[in-house]
């Protein structure tokens, strides 16, 4: 029985490990941010399509349009201007919030389907896994902007009543995420 060369054996193991990593791994192309509770930042820096105002941002674990339904019911808007300039009062002063539902998907590149299809194409067979080259998983967020009656950005760090507004928004977030029947929110308001 011939003795194996250590370098040849190490090379085989290295090649085997590289092949295994190639075949069974995915490369993340984009990872959505994880927000534990909430985050206040310029909305446009969070997602380009959002306005250049500061926003109160949190992950939305509910279905699409649930926040719309919550706001519509809680503030009795009858489907009029539900997403824009919804009035609320803090310490006798009226403020207006607007909200944006936005998605940031996780995106990964999958090698195995790509390699299988490449082999199939060499054999003259049409690709089977084209849709599986890149996988996406949606992550939904709500971004809420707040303005006063002079249309000033109320979530800017230097705004005088910023902390009171943030407390109101945090309470709103908690109530929204913990409420299934939005008429409960309406009753709590009264």
C-alpha positions as CSV (number, residue, x, y, z in Angstrom):
1,X,0.0,0.0,0.0
2,X,1.6,3.3,-1.1
3,X,2.0,6.1,1.4
4,X,0.0,9.3,0.8
5,X,1.8,12.5,0.5
6,X,0.8,14.9,3.3
7,X,0.6,17.9,0.9
8,X,-1.5,15.9,-1.5
9,X,-3.9,14.9,1.3
10,X,-4.1,18.4,2.7
11,X,-4.8,19.7,-0.8
12,X,-7.6,17.2,-1.3
13,X,-9.2,18.1,2.1
14,X,-8.8,21.8,1.2
15,X,-10.4,21.3,-2.2
16,X,-13.2,19.3,-0.6
17,X,-13.9,22.0,2.0
18,X,-14.0,24.7,-0.7
19,X,-16.3,22.7,-2.8
20,X,-18.6,22.0,0.1
21,X,-18.7,25.7,1.0
22,X,-19.4,26.6,-2.6
23,X,-22.3,24.1,-3.0
24,X,-24.0,24.6,0.3
25,X,-23.6,28.2,1.1
26,X,-25.4,31.4,0.3
27,X,-23.8,34.8,0.1
28,X,-25.8,37.6,1.6
29,X,-26.0,40.5,-0.8
30,X,-28.2,42.8,1.5
31,X,-29.3,42.4,5.1
32,X,-32.2,44.4,6.4
33,X,-31.6,46.4,9.6
34,X,-32.7,44.8,12.8
35,X,-34.5,47.4,15.0
36,X,-35.2,46.1,18.5
37,X,-37.7,48.8,19.5
38,X,-37.5,52.0,17.5
39,X,-35.0,54.3,15.8
40,X,-35.1,58.0,15.1
41,X,-33.1,59.1,12.0
42,X,-33.4,61.0,8.8
43,X,-35.8,58.8,6.8
44,X,-34.0,59.2,3.5
45,X,-30.9,57.7,5.0
46,X,-32.9,54.7,6.0
47,X,-34.5,54.2,2.6
48,X,-33.9,56.5,-0.4
49,X,-37.6,56.9,-1.3
50,X,-38.5,58.4,2.0
51,X,-38.5,62.1,2.8
52,X,-35.6,64.1,4.1
53,X,-37.2,64.6,7.5
54,X,-36.4,62.8,10.7
55,X,-38.6,59.8,11.3
56,X,-39.6,57.5,14.1
57,X,-38.9,54.0,12.5
58,X,-39.8,50.6,13.8
59,X,-40.3,47.1,12.4
60,X,-43.9,46.2,11.5
61,X,-44.6,42.5,12.2
62,X,-48.3,42.8,11.1
63,X,-49.8,42.4,7.7
64,X,-49.8,45.1,5.0
65,X,-52.1,48.1,5.7
66,X,-52.7,47.1,9.3
67,X,-51.2,50.4,10.5
68,X,-53.5,52.2,8.1
69,X,-56.5,50.5,9.6
70,X,-55.3,51.2,13.1
71,X,-54.8,54.9,12.4
72,X,-58.1,55.2,10.5
73,X,-60.0,53.6,13.4
74,X,-58.2,55.2,16.3
75,X,-58.4,58.8,14.9
76,X,-61.8,58.3,13.3
77,X,-60.6,59.5,9.9
78,X,-63.2,57.6,7.7
79,X,-60.5,56.8,5.1
80,X,-59.7,60.5,4.5
81,X,-56.1,61.5,4.6
82,X,-55.2,58.6,6.8
83,X,-51.5,58.5,5.8
84,X,-50.8,62.3,5.7
85,X,-51.0,64.9,8.4
86,X,-53.0,63.0,11.0
87,X,-53.6,65.5,13.9
88,X,-52.8,64.6,17.5
89,X,-52.4,66.8,20.6
90,X,-49.6,66.9,23.2
91,X,-49.8,69.3,26.1
92,X,-52.4,71.4,24.4
93,X,-50.5,71.8,21.1
94,X,-51.5,70.1,17.9
95,X,-49.0,68.2,15.8
96,X,-49.4,66.2,12.6
97,X,-47.9,62.8,11.7
98,X,-47.5,61.1,8.4
99,X,-46.5,57.5,8.0
100,X,-44.8,55.4,5.3
101,X,-44.9,51.6,5.1
102,X,-41.6,50.4,3.5
103,X,-39.9,47.1,2.8
104,X,-36.2,46.3,2.9
105,X,-35.6,42.7,1.8
106,X,-32.8,40.4,2.8
107,X,-31.2,39.2,-0.4
108,X,-28.9,36.2,-0.8
109,X,-27.1,34.6,-3.7
110,X,-27.5,30.9,-3.8
111,X,-24.7,28.9,-5.5
112,X,-26.1,25.4,-5.8
113,X,-29.1,26.2,-8.1
114,X,-26.7,28.2,-10.3
115,X,-24.2,25.4,-10.6
116,X,-26.9,22.8,-11.3
117,X,-28.3,24.9,-14.1
118,X,-24.9,25.5,-15.6
119,X,-24.3,21.7,-15.7
120,X,-27.8,21.2,-17.3
121,X,-27.1,23.8,-19.9
122,X,-23.8,22.1,-20.9
123,X,-26.0,19.0,-21.5
124,X,-28.4,21.0,-23.6
125,X,-31.2,21.0,-21.0
126,X,-33.0,24.3,-20.2
127,X,-32.3,25.7,-16.7
128,X,-34.7,24.6,-14.0
129,X,-33.7,26.8,-11.0
130,X,-33.4,30.3,-12.5
131,X,-35.8,31.7,-9.9
132,X,-33.7,30.3,-7.1
133,X,-30.4,32.0,-7.8
134,X,-31.3,34.9,-5.6
135,X,-33.7,34.6,-2.6
136,X,-35.5,37.4,-0.9
137,X,-37.2,37.7,2.5
138,X,-39.2,40.9,3.1
139,X,-38.8,43.0,6.2
140,X,-41.4,45.7,6.7
141,X,-40.9,48.9,8.6
142,X,-43.1,51.9,9.5
143,X,-41.5,55.4,9.3
144,X,-43.5,58.2,11.0
145,X,-42.7,61.8,10.5
146,X,-44.1,64.6,12.7
147,X,-44.6,68.3,11.9
148,X,-46.1,71.2,13.9
149,X,-48.6,73.7,12.6
150,X,-45.6,75.6,11.0
151,X,-44.6,72.4,9.2
152,X,-41.3,72.2,11.2
153,X,-39.6,68.8,11.6
154,X,-40.5,67.9,15.2
155,X,-38.2,64.9,15.5
156,X,-35.0,67.0,14.9
157,X,-32.7,66.7,17.9
158,X,-33.0,70.4,18.8
159,X,-36.8,70.6,18.7
160,X,-38.1,71.7,22.1
161,X,-41.0,69.1,22.5
162,X,-39.1,66.3,20.8
163,X,-39.0,64.0,23.9
164,X,-42.8,64.4,24.6
165,X,-43.5,63.6,20.9
166,X,-41.2,60.5,21.1
167,X,-43.0,59.3,24.2
168,X,-46.3,59.7,22.3
169,X,-45.0,57.7,19.3
170,X,-43.5,55.0,21.5
171,X,-46.9,54.6,23.2
172,X,-48.6,54.5,19.8
173,X,-46.2,51.8,18.6
174,X,-46.8,49.6,21.6
175,X,-50.5,50.1,21.4
176,X,-50.5,49.2,17.7
177,X,-48.4,46.1,18.0
178,X,-50.4,44.9,21.0
179,X,-53.9,45.5,19.7
180,X,-55.7,43.2,17.4
181,X,-59.1,44.8,17.5
182,X,-58.5,48.5,16.6
183,X,-61.8,49.6,18.1
184,X,-60.1,48.9,21.5
185,X,-57.7,51.7,20.6
186,X,-60.6,54.0,19.8
187,X,-62.2,53.2,23.2
188,X,-58.9,53.8,25.0
189,X,-58.7,57.2,23.4
190,X,-62.1,58.4,24.7
